[in-house]
Amino acid sequence: MIKIIQQREKCIGCNACVEIADYRWRISTKDGRCTLIGGVDKKGFFSVAVGDDELQDNLRAAENCPVNIIKIIPL
């Protein structure tokens, strides 16, 4: 299992994560920022634990994030 963490407040809505893993990320129609699907907010950091099958796509999403607000942590 892995944990995906996003600091959503700093998102610029570039859509890179959505293009790589649209099953885990989407663009909010309210503010144009990317949203971590299933993420739980804790003081501005959204996180979700997922299976290892999502590791490669979300590592690519983190690497392609121009503001480096996505972190992947093995559990």
Secondary structure by P-SEA (a helix, b strand, c coil): cbbbbbccccccccccccccccccbbbbccccccccccbbbcccbbbbbbcccaaaaaaaaaaacccccbbbbcc
